[in-house]
Amino acid sequence: CIEVALPVPAVFVSCIISIVFLTGSRKQEIYAKGSFGSDRSASKLIKATETIIIFSICHLLCNLPMLANYICWTITSEKFSWPGPIYSNSFMIYYSWCVSD
């Protein structure tokens, strides 16, 4: 559970912070003369922020379905008897076998 549930919110917060940093007024401050010493270091900072955003979005796209499945599995196992209304479907049984075992 922790290896699925913990990284997703942390990466989501990182992505939001990076997007706000990149789109906000901070970007103009970086490009202002003398903010980070040179235009080259400012450009590196912008590229690093863009890399963080790309990684964050890819990570979230890959892990959000698994997190949603784990939340559904937890609710189903706590509120209903197994397999419950969600996991009666054969697709959900095969999709979620790694979580439900």
DSSP file with accessible surface (Angstrom, degrees, kcal/mol):
  #  RESIDUE AA STRUCTURE BP1 BP2  ACC     N-H-->O    O-->H-N    N-H-->O    O-->H-N    TCO  KAPPA ALPHA  PHI   PSI    X-CA   Y-CA   Z-CA
    1    1 A C    >>        0   0   69      0, 0.0     4,-3.3     0, 0.0     3,-0.9   0.000 360.0 360.0 360.0 -46.9    0.0    0.0    0.0
    2    2 A I  H 3>  +     0   0  118      1,-0.3     4,-1.7     2,-0.2     0, 0.0   0.850 360.0  56.1 -67.6 -32.0    2.6    2.5    1.0
    3    3 A E  H 34 S+     0   0  141      1,-0.2    -1,-0.3     2,-0.2     0, 0.0   0.731 119.0  34.0 -73.4 -17.2    4.7    2.0   -2.2
    4    4 A V  H <> S+     0   0   30     -3,-0.9     4,-0.7     2,-0.1    -2,-0.2   0.827 123.3  41.3 -98.0 -43.0    1.6    2.9   -4.2
    5    5 A A  H  < S+     0   0   32     -4,-3.3    -3,-0.2     1,-0.2    -2,-0.2   0.850 110.0  53.1 -80.4 -35.3   -0.1    5.5   -2.0
    6    6 A L  T  X S+     0   0  113     -4,-1.7     4,-1.3    -5,-0.3     5,-0.2   0.932 105.3  48.2 -74.1 -44.8    2.8    7.6   -0.8
    7    7 A P  H  > S+     0   0   44      0, 0.0     4,-2.9     0, 0.0     5,-0.3   0.852 101.4  65.1 -67.6 -30.3    4.6    8.6   -4.0
    8    8 A V  H  X S+     0   0    6     -4,-0.7     4,-2.4     1,-0.2     5,-0.2   0.950 105.4  40.5 -62.8 -51.1    1.5    9.8   -5.9
    9    9 A P  H  > S+     0   0   70      0, 0.0     4,-2.5     0, 0.0    -1,-0.2   0.912 116.3  51.8 -64.2 -35.9    0.6   12.7   -3.6
   10   10 A A  H  X S+     0   0   64     -4,-1.3     4,-2.1     2,-0.2    -2,-0.2   0.926 112.9  43.8 -65.0 -43.0    4.2   13.7   -3.2
   11   11 A V  H  X S+     0   0   20     -4,-2.9     4,-2.5     2,-0.2    -1,-0.2   0.886 111.9  54.5 -69.2 -36.5    4.8   13.7   -7.0
   12   12 A F  H  X S+     0   0  111     -4,-2.4     4,-2.5    -5,-0.3    -2,-0.2   0.940 109.5  46.8 -62.3 -45.2    1.5   15.5   -7.5
   13   13 A V  H  X S+     0   0   80     -4,-2.5     4,-2.7     1,-0.2     5,-0.2   0.919 111.9  51.3 -63.6 -41.7    2.5   18.3   -5.1
   14   14 A S  H  X S+     0   0   47     -4,-2.1     4,-2.3     1,-0.2    -1,-0.2   0.905 110.2  49.6 -60.8 -41.2    5.9   18.5   -6.8
   15   15 A C  H  X S+     0   0    7     -4,-2.5     4,-2.5     2,-0.2    -2,-0.2   0.931 111.5  47.8 -64.6 -45.2    4.2   18.8  -10.2
   16   16 A I  H  X S+     0   0   76     -4,-2.5     4,-2.7     2,-0.2     5,-0.2   0.929 112.3  49.2 -63.3 -44.2    1.9   21.6   -9.0
   17   17 A I  H  X S+     0   0  106     -4,-2.7     4,-2.6     1,-0.2    -1,-0.2   0.924 112.4  48.5 -62.0 -41.8    4.8   23.5   -7.4
   18   18 A S  H  X S+     0   0   12     -4,-2.3     4,-2.4    -5,-0.2    -1,-0.2   0.899 111.7  48.9 -66.3 -40.4    6.8   23.2  -10.6
   19   19 A I  H  X S+     0   0   64     -4,-2.5     4,-2.5     2,-0.2     5,-0.3   0.928 112.9  47.2 -65.5 -43.3    4.0   24.4  -12.8
   20   20 A V  H  X S+     0   0   90     -4,-2.7     4,-2.0     1,-0.2     6,-0.3   0.921 113.2  49.9 -63.3 -41.0    3.3   27.4  -10.6
   21   21 A F  H  < S+     0   0   46     -4,-2.6     6,-0.4    -5,-0.2    -2,-0.2   0.906 114.3  44.4 -62.1 -41.3    7.0   28.2  -10.6
   22   22 A L  H  < S+     0   0   26     -4,-2.4    -2,-0.2     1,-0.2    -1,-0.2   0.840 121.8  35.9 -76.4 -32.4    7.2   28.0  -14.3
   23   23 A T  H  < S+     0   0  105     -4,-2.5    -2,-0.2    -5,-0.2    -1,-0.2   0.635 104.5  83.2 -96.5 -15.0    4.1   29.9  -15.1
   24   24 A G  S >X S-     0   0   26     -4,-2.0     3,-1.2    -5,-0.3     4,-0.5  -0.007  99.7 -87.1 -81.2-172.2    4.2   32.5  -12.3
   25   25 A S  H 3> S+     0   0   85      1,-0.2     4,-1.6     2,-0.2     3,-0.3   0.666 114.5  80.7 -71.8 -13.1    6.0   35.7  -12.0
   26   26 A R  H 3> S+     0   0  102     -6,-0.3     4,-2.0     1,-0.2    -1,-0.2   0.840  84.4  60.8 -62.8 -32.1    9.1   33.8  -10.7
   27   27 A K  H <> S+     0   0   64     -3,-1.2     4,-1.9    -6,-0.4    -1,-0.2   0.912 103.8  48.4 -62.5 -41.2   10.0   32.9  -14.2
   28   28 A Q  H  X S+     0   0  124     -4,-0.5     4,-0.9    -3,-0.3    -1,-0.2   0.867 108.9  54.5 -67.5 -33.5   10.4   36.6  -15.1
   29   29 A E  H  < S+     0   0   93     -4,-1.6     3,-0.3     1,-0.2    -1,-0.2   0.876 106.2  52.4 -65.3 -36.9   12.5   37.1  -12.0
   30   30 A I  H  < S+     0   0    2     -4,-2.0     6,-0.4     1,-0.2     5,-0.3   0.910 110.8  46.3 -65.1 -42.9   14.8   34.3  -13.1
   31   31 A Y  H  < S+     0   0  108     -4,-1.9    -1,-0.2    -5,-0.1    -2,-0.2   0.622  89.4 109.2 -76.8 -10.6   15.3   35.9  -16.5
   32   32 A A  S >< S-     0   0   47     -4,-0.9     3,-1.8    -3,-0.3     4,-0.4  -0.327  89.0 -85.8 -64.6 148.7   15.9   39.3  -14.9
   33   33 A K  T 3  S+     0   0  209      1,-0.3    -1,-0.1     2,-0.1    -2,-0.1  -0.343 108.9   4.6 -62.6 125.4   19.5   40.5  -15.2
   34   34 A G  T 3  S+     0   0   60     -2,-0.1    -1,-0.3    -3,-0.1    -3,-0.1   0.471  88.1 122.2  85.8   2.3   21.6   39.2  -12.4
   35   35 A S  S <  S+     0   0   58     -3,-1.8    -2,-0.1    -5,-0.3    -5,-0.1   0.942  94.1   9.2 -64.1 -48.4   19.0   37.0  -10.6
   36   36 A F  S    S-     0   0   86     -6,-0.4     2,-0.4    -4,-0.4    -1,-0.2   0.099 113.7 -96.3-119.3  20.7   21.0   33.8  -10.9
   37   37 A G  S    S+     0   0   67      4,-0.1     2,-0.3    -3,-0.1    -2,-0.1  -0.171  94.9  12.9  97.7 -43.7   24.3   35.1  -12.1
   38   38 A S  S  > S-     0   0   61     -2,-0.4     4,-1.6     1,-0.1    -2,-0.1  -0.986  73.3-108.0-157.8 165.8   23.9   34.5  -15.8
   39   39 A D  H  > S+     0   0  112     -2,-0.3     4,-2.4     1,-0.2     5,-0.2   0.808 115.6  60.7 -66.8 -29.6   21.4   33.7  -18.5
   40   40 A R  H  > S+     0   0  181      2,-0.2     4,-2.1     1,-0.2    -1,-0.2   0.924 105.5  44.7 -66.5 -43.5   22.9   30.2  -18.8
   41   41 A S  H  > S+     0   0   41      2,-0.2     4,-2.0     1,-0.2    -1,-0.2   0.872 112.9  52.3 -69.5 -33.7   22.2   29.3  -15.2
   42   42 A A  H  X S+     0   0    0     -4,-1.6     4,-2.2     2,-0.2    -2,-0.2   0.914 109.1  50.0 -65.6 -40.6   18.7   30.7  -15.5
   43   43 A S  H  X S+     0   0   40     -4,-2.4     4,-2.5     1,-0.2    -2,-0.2   0.897 109.2  51.6 -64.2 -39.1   18.1   28.6  -18.6
   44   44 A K  H  X S+     0   0  125     -4,-2.1     4,-2.4     2,-0.2    -1,-0.2   0.889 108.7  51.3 -64.6 -39.0   19.4   25.5  -16.7
   45   45 A L  H  X S+     0   0   54     -4,-2.0     4,-2.2     2,-0.2    -2,-0.2   0.920 110.5  48.1 -65.0 -41.8   16.9   26.1  -13.9
   46   46 A I  H  X S+     0   0    6     -4,-2.2     4,-2.4     2,-0.2    -2,-0.2   0.925 112.3  49.1 -63.9 -43.8   14.0   26.5  -16.4
   47   47 A K  H  X S+     0   0  129     -4,-2.5     4,-2.2     1,-0.2    -2,-0.2   0.890 110.0  51.5 -65.0 -37.4   15.0   23.2  -18.1
   48   48 A A  H  X S+     0   0   47     -4,-2.4     4,-2.2     2,-0.2    -1,-0.2   0.914 109.8  49.8 -65.0 -40.0   15.3   21.4  -14.8
   49   49 A T  H  X S+     0   0   11     -4,-2.2     4,-2.1     2,-0.2    -2,-0.2   0.913 110.0  50.4 -64.7 -41.6   11.8   22.6  -13.8
   50   50 A E  H  X S+     0   0   84     -4,-2.4     4,-2.4     1,-0.2    -1,-0.2   0.893 109.1  52.2 -63.6 -37.8   10.4   21.4  -17.2
   51   51 A T  H  X S+     0   0   91     -4,-2.2     4,-2.6     2,-0.2     5,-0.2   0.909 107.9  51.3 -64.7 -41.0   12.1   18.0  -16.6
   52   52 A I  H  X S+     0   0   70     -4,-2.2     4,-2.6     1,-0.2    -2,-0.2   0.917 110.3  49.7 -61.9 -41.1   10.5   17.7  -13.2
   53   53 A I  H  X S+     0   0   22     -4,-2.1     4,-2.5     2,-0.2     5,-0.2   0.933 111.2  48.3 -65.1 -44.7    7.1   18.5  -14.7
   54   54 A I  H  X S+     0   0  110     -4,-2.4     4,-2.3     1,-0.2     5,-0.2   0.942 114.1  46.1 -62.1 -46.7    7.5   15.9  -17.5
   55   55 A F  H  X S+     0   0  125     -4,-2.6     4,-2.7     1,-0.2     5,-0.2   0.925 112.5  51.3 -61.0 -43.9    8.6   13.2  -15.0
   56   56 A S  H  X S+     0   0    1     -4,-2.6     4,-2.5    -5,-0.2    -2,-0.2   0.922 110.6  47.0 -62.1 -44.1    5.7   14.1  -12.6
   57   57 A I  H  X S+     0   0   77     -4,-2.5     4,-2.6     2,-0.2    -1,-0.2   0.925 113.8  47.9 -66.4 -42.4    3.1   13.9  -15.3
   58   58 A C  H  X S+     0   0   71     -4,-2.3     4,-1.8    -5,-0.2    -2,-0.2   0.926 112.8  48.9 -62.9 -43.4    4.4   10.6  -16.6
   59   59 A H  H  X S+     0   0   42     -4,-2.7     4,-2.0    -5,-0.2    -2,-0.2   0.918 112.8  47.3 -62.6 -43.5    4.6    9.1  -13.1
   60   60 A L  H  X S+     0   0   17     -4,-2.5     4,-2.4    -5,-0.2    -2,-0.2   0.910 109.6  52.8 -66.8 -41.3    1.1   10.3  -12.3
   61   61 A L  H  < S+     0   0  126     -4,-2.6    -1,-0.2     1,-0.2    -2,-0.2   0.865 114.6  43.1 -62.1 -34.5   -0.4    8.9  -15.5
   62   62 A C  H  < S+     0   0   96     -4,-1.8     4,-0.4    -5,-0.2    -1,-0.2   0.830 122.5  35.3 -79.3 -32.8    1.2    5.5  -14.8
   63   63 A N  H  X S+     0   0   53     -4,-2.0     4,-2.2    -5,-0.2    -2,-0.2   0.642  95.3  78.0-103.2 -15.8    0.3    5.3  -11.1
   64   64 A L  H  X S+     0   0   82     -4,-2.4     4,-2.8     1,-0.2     5,-0.2   0.907  93.4  52.5 -63.7 -40.3   -3.1    6.9  -10.7
   65   65 A P  H  > S+     0   0   60      0, 0.0     4,-2.4     0, 0.0    -1,-0.2   0.926 111.2  47.8 -61.4 -38.4   -5.0    3.9  -12.0
   66   66 A M  H  > S+     0   0   44     -4,-0.4     4,-2.4     2,-0.2    -2,-0.2   0.905 112.1  49.1 -67.6 -39.6   -3.3    1.6   -9.6
   67   67 A L  H  X S+     0   0   28     -4,-2.2     4,-2.4     2,-0.2    -1,-0.2   0.932 111.7  48.7 -64.4 -43.9   -3.9    4.0   -6.7
   68   68 A A  H  X S+     0   0   53     -4,-2.8     4,-2.5     1,-0.2    -2,-0.2   0.907 111.6  50.5 -62.1 -39.6   -7.6    4.3   -7.6
   69   69 A N  H  X S+     0   0    6     -4,-2.4     4,-2.6    -5,-0.2    -1,-0.2   0.907 109.5  50.2 -64.0 -41.3   -7.8    0.5   -7.8
   70   70 A Y  H  X S+     0   0   53     -4,-2.4     4,-2.5     2,-0.2    -2,-0.2   0.905 110.3  49.7 -66.0 -38.5   -6.2    0.1   -4.4
   71   71 A I  H  X S+     0   0   85     -4,-2.4     4,-2.5     2,-0.2     5,-0.2   0.934 112.2  48.2 -64.4 -44.2   -8.7    2.6   -2.9
   72   72 A C  H  X S+     0   0   44     -4,-2.5     4,-2.7     2,-0.2    -2,-0.2   0.910 111.6  50.5 -61.5 -41.2  -11.6    0.7   -4.5
   73   73 A W  H  X S+     0   0   56     -4,-2.6     4,-2.7     2,-0.2    -2,-0.2   0.919 110.6  49.1 -64.0 -41.1  -10.2   -2.6   -3.2
   74   74 A T  H  X S+     0   0   49     -4,-2.5     4,-1.7     2,-0.2     5,-0.2   0.935 113.4  45.8 -64.5 -44.9   -9.8   -1.1    0.3
   75   75 A I  H  X S+     0   0   87     -4,-2.5     4,-2.8     1,-0.2     5,-0.4   0.926 114.2  49.3 -64.4 -42.8  -13.4    0.2    0.3
   76   76 A T  H  X S+     0   0    0     -4,-2.7     4,-1.9     1,-0.2    -2,-0.2   0.918 112.1  47.2 -63.8 -42.6  -14.7   -3.1   -1.1
   77   77 A S  H  < S+     0   0   49     -4,-2.7    -1,-0.2    -5,-0.2    -2,-0.2   0.800 118.6  41.5 -72.4 -25.0  -12.9   -5.2    1.5
   78   78 A E  H  < S+     0   0  151     -4,-1.7    -2,-0.2    -5,-0.2    -1,-0.2   0.861 125.8  29.4 -87.1 -38.5  -14.1   -3.0    4.4
   79   79 A K  H  < S+     0   0  163     -4,-2.8     2,-0.3    -5,-0.2    -3,-0.2   0.777 121.2  33.5 -95.3 -30.9  -17.7   -2.3    3.4
   80   80 A F  S  < S-     0   0  106     -4,-1.9     2,-0.3    -5,-0.4    -1,-0.0  -0.775  83.3-100.3-123.3 165.7  -18.8   -5.4    1.4
   81   81 A S  S >  S-     0   0  102     -2,-0.3     3,-1.0     1,-0.1    -3,-0.1  -0.645  70.7 -57.9 -82.6 148.7  -18.1   -9.1    1.4
   82   82 A W  T 3  S+     0   0  125      1,-0.3    -1,-0.1    -2,-0.3    -5,-0.0  -0.388 124.0  18.8 -67.4 138.0  -15.6  -10.1   -1.3
   83   83 A P  T 3> S+     0   0   50      0, 0.0     4,-1.3     0, 0.0    -1,-0.3  -0.992  89.7 179.1 -87.6  -7.9  -15.8   -9.7   -4.3
   84   84 A G  T <4  -     0   0   13     -3,-1.0     4,-0.4     1,-0.2    -2,-0.1  -0.039  52.8 -55.3  72.0-177.7  -18.4   -7.0   -3.8
   85   85 A P  T  4 S+     0   0   87      0, 0.0     3,-0.3     0, 0.0     4,-0.2   0.812 133.9  47.6 -71.6 -27.5  -20.1   -5.0   -6.5
   86   86 A I  T >4 S+     0   0   61     -3,-0.2     3,-0.8     1,-0.2     6,-0.2   0.927 113.5  42.7 -80.8 -44.4  -16.9   -3.7   -8.1
   87   87 A Y  T 3< S+     0   0    0     -4,-1.3    -1,-0.2     1,-0.2    -3,-0.2   0.277  87.4  88.9 -94.0  14.4  -14.9   -6.9   -8.3
   88   88 A S  T 3  S+     0   0   79     -4,-0.4     2,-0.2    -3,-0.3    -1,-0.2   0.748  71.2  90.3 -74.3 -24.3  -17.7   -9.1   -9.5
   89   89 A N  S <> S-     0   0   89     -3,-0.8     4,-1.6    -4,-0.2     3,-0.1  -0.525  80.5-136.6 -72.8 135.2  -16.7   -8.1  -13.1
   90   90 A S  H  > S+     0   0   76     -2,-0.2     4,-2.1     1,-0.2     5,-0.2   0.853 102.3  58.5 -65.5 -31.6  -14.1  -10.4  -14.6
   91   91 A F  H  > S+     0   0  130      1,-0.2     4,-2.6     2,-0.2    -1,-0.2   0.937 106.5  47.4 -62.1 -45.0  -12.1   -7.5  -16.0
   92   92 A M  H  > S+     0   0   36     -6,-0.2     4,-2.0     1,-0.2    -1,-0.2   0.853 108.5  55.5 -67.5 -32.8  -11.7   -6.0  -12.6
   93   93 A I  H  < S+     0   0   76     -4,-1.6     4,-0.3     1,-0.2    -1,-0.2   0.951 114.2  39.4 -63.6 -46.7  -10.6   -9.4  -11.2
   94   94 A Y  H >< S+     0   0  176     -4,-2.1     3,-0.6     1,-0.2     4,-0.2   0.869 116.4  51.2 -72.1 -34.4   -7.9   -9.8  -13.8
   95   95 A Y  H 3< S+     0   0   94     -4,-2.6     3,-0.3    -5,-0.2    -1,-0.2   0.872 118.3  36.3 -69.4 -35.5   -6.8   -6.1  -13.6
   96   96 A S  T >X S+     0   0    0     -4,-2.0     4,-2.6    -5,-0.2     3,-0.9   0.202  76.7 113.8-108.3  19.1   -6.5   -6.0   -9.9
   97   97 A W  H <> S+     0   0  160     -3,-0.6     4,-1.1    -4,-0.3    -1,-0.2   0.866  77.0  55.6 -61.9 -32.2   -5.1   -9.4   -9.0
   98   98 A C  H 34 S+     0   0   70     -3,-0.3    -1,-0.3    -4,-0.2    -2,-0.1   0.804 114.8  39.1 -72.8 -24.1   -1.8   -8.0   -7.8
   99   99 A V  H <4 S+     0   0   14     -3,-0.9    -2,-0.2     1,-0.1    -1,-0.2   0.870 114.3  51.5 -87.8 -39.6   -3.6   -5.7   -5.3
  100  100 A S  H  <        0   0   29     -4,-2.6    -2,-0.2    -7,-0.1    -3,-0.1   0.613 360.0 360.0 -81.1 -11.7   -6.3   -8.1   -4.1
  101  101 A D     <        0   0  160     -4,-1.1    -4,-0.0    -5,-0.2    -3,-0.0  -0.492 360.0 360.0 -84.3 360.0   -4.0  -11.1   -3.3
